[in-house]
């Protein structure tokens, strides 16, 4: 992202008439967009705690994430020239990602704290806000793709951590809804949920790792009677250690390869869901199901009268297995299970195969 910004800025600086001021205007108007959240429109109860904002971008800043400028930009439909500009800009911004800056109209601690600063009872507990990111999560399976991930901790007046929450908040975007309204509704939902969590007696496990996205890689190997299948997955995810049950879509980077006695196939396009259920502090189960579209390679000595439509493969799959993956784990993990593979097309290969599934993965926090 930074490389794109630097390349465009350097290119246009060669033809700029007014020097650096033109580039500053380019970076502000073309490569960034600001979404302001009106906190006066939010409905929630003030919390009976001191609030401390420990985020790197504290104060009025809510989050910074990549997006498309057309999500928030507005054009007055008044003249023909403006309509042409609108169409041109929408075409450009379809392919150029920008930084969307979400900001509040007042500091977050002032929005949340009924007694900001050091006023009030010094023996009160403190709610520390350590991380917020409102971003587009391609693997999220909730009601919306834009998700608020964050971490907050309840601390005693002596500095002891009493409780911790890892947040994953999303709402379905209404038709035609602007980002200002959507981000405001998501923030309001988090404020309500955080207030309810403070009232609850549930104590969550506390992580020893900083809350951030981490590298999550996995290889699934399924062994069939006459072949095998290998799936590679790599993603950058926020931790879900506090949840007993959660769902994720397959990550963006994924490759599937199958090799059998008389044919092979490779798939780069897959749509699938994964449901994780923690059964104890050390083990989880994973139910996966979905489909993929790939390309076939046949042994010409075994297949006759091959046609062009036999080049493509439609694959449906499902798997269930148990993994050794403790809460707040870092490093290697693995599991075993059952894999079912079905091929509706082409109809010249076996339609259903069942095999043993072995998974090995790495988590780098």
Secondary structure, 3 states (H helix, E strand, C coil): CHHHHHHHHHHHHCCCCCCHHHHHHHHHHCCEEEEEECHHHCCCCCECCEEEECCCCCCCEEEEEEECHHHCCCCCCCCHHHHHHHHHHHHHHCCCCEEEEEEECCCHHHHHECCCCCCCCCCCCEEEEEEEEEEECCCECCCCCEEEEEEEEEECCCCCEEEEEEEEEECCCCCCCCHHHHHHHHHHHHHHHHHHHHHCCCCCCCCCCCCCCEEEEEEEEEEECCEEEEEEEEEEECCCCCCCEEEEECCCEEEEEEEECCEEEEEEEEEEEEEEEECCCCEEEEEEEEEEEEEEEECCCCCCCCCHHHHEEEEEEEEEEEEECCCCCCEEEEEEEEEEEEEEECCCCCCEEEEEEEEEEEEEC
